[in-house]
Amino acid sequence: MRLKIDKPGFTANERIVANDMGNTILGAMLRMQQHFGLRAEPFQVFFVIVLATVQKLLRNPDEMDPATRGAAPLRPEHCGTISRRRIAEVLDIPLETVRRHVAQLLAEGLLEERGRGELCSRDGILVSLSQADIPLDVARDFVSVVNAMGRRGALG
């Protein structure tokens, strides 16, 4: 099944749909942030690093080994890295702020530094989230938003 946005239907209900999406995104972020015990800005830094860690593997998802599609920790050769400077660029925050948050995240054992300036998340981040059912709950929330969009006529 392939869904697409019905622009007139979306536009007619944009405030309602935007609110539904906003609440879902905020809820997902808050659940993950609370799971790791992080405040908003350190969580954003952490989240960028987590996404960079898997980005290398996910560039070609159709070629992925089935064992890497689930929540099992990735082998080191599958992990990507990101620099502090790139994190600062992505989040548009000062490099010194990124350095401070990265130092905290390293001290808490959430990150590792593979080489000079090569940051990645530690093994087991997705396992930890999966054990708390967070990815499944977030996916359910997104499905609910898509279903609501359909009921509101925003999908074609």
Secondary structure, DSSP 8 states (H G I E B T S, - for coil): ----B-HHHHHHTHHHHHHHHHHHHHHHHHHHHHHHT--HHHHHHHHHHHHHHHHHHHTSGGG--GGGSSSS---GGG---B-HHHHHHHHT--HHHHHHHHHHHHHTTSEEEEETTEEEE-TTHHHHHHHTTHHHHHHHHHHHHHHHHHHTT-B-
